[in-house]
């Protein structure tokens, strides 16, 4: 997406090419950008760090679930 955006492609075109909704494509640089610039690699790193801070899910167990 970053390459298409840097190439001057419109949001609608990027959405069709990536299979995402245009509102998601429009929102991504705003949510993950720093100082008005969007870096895809840095944004991915921050997303993985946020996900790592989530509490792990508990596995369900018991005779009724077997």
Beta strands, then each sheet from edge to edge (+ up, - down):
end
